[in-house]
Amino acid sequence: MSSLDDDNLGLLEESQNEGNSGADNRARSSEIGSRQNDETIRSSGQPLRSWADEDEEMSRPYSLSCCSWLFLVFLLAVSISIISKKLEDAALLPGFFLAPLLVLYFAYWRNLRREIPLDLVVKNFACGFLPGAIIVMIVELVLTVIFFLICFNDQMPAFFEALANATARAEALANGGSPDGGLAPRSDVDSTAEAGPSPGGDPLGGLQSALGLQVRRTVGFFSFLFLLAYIVAAGTEESLKYCVPLRIKGCMCTPSRYVFIIASLSCALGFSTVENIGYTFSSKGGAGEDSLGARA
């Protein structure tokens, strides 16, 4: 009887050992499989992400950072400032912000809002709206001066002479006199100072009549126009839309294949928004209404 119990006890221990070894083998295989998956992800160049990170991203897909909230507050302050100066200008706000919102809704929000964080879109829009526009203005000014000095090198002495003469005439008119040194009635001075561009509406003709200089249509003149249109204006603005997403870290870490398209689109919409605001308020009530209508 005791020998039979010993045999049963031995069989029970063997089965328990087999069960423990089976569990150990399953644990080892699971660990090996996870290591192989990690090595596969590393070889593909994608960053390792834990379950906690994925759960956090899914639970907060539309959260905004402090910088994005500050930019939205800044936009609200700009809108309030526009309305406070003139209540009728409130009708301009939908024209400034409705078109970018519609474009982002159809291009981003409808299908890609779960793949690309909303905070990333707002940051790219902000970079195109404020710092990007300032950088573009500075670069365009520097390039314009450089290209002007290169293309009009043969006409620079005449330009400086005409500028000196125009400065002398302006000082004489400001002192209540006439360009030849005599005194002139104040009405004549005001009418001369308020004289507009040439009747033909040619800006170059208006510049020539105001400063008294003659711009010759040389090869340098047409080269300057070409550089102004395709390098200064188009080149700098399109480079901004390409470079801003490359400088934002979130664009490099987002796995969506559409992230750079949406980021560039958002940056372009931010730049066009601040550009339209600038064109509108620089053209209101002046001769620039024609240029605003042509742009629209």
Secondary structure, DSSP 8 states (H G I E B T S, - for coil): -HHHHHHHHHHHHHHHHHHHHHHHHHHHHHHHHHHHHHHHHHHHT-----HHHHHHHHH-TT---HHHHHHHHHHHHHHHHHHHH-GGGGGGHHHHHHHHHHHHIIIIIHHHTTTS-HHHHHHHHHHHHTHHHHHHHHHHHHHHHHHHHHHTGGGHHHHHHHHHHHHHHHHHHHTTB-TTSSB--HHHHHHHHT--S-TT--HHHHHHHHH-------HHHHHHHHHIIIIIIHHHHHHHHHHHHHH-HHHHH---TTHHHHHHHHHHHHHHHHHHHHHHHHHTTSTTHHHHHHH-
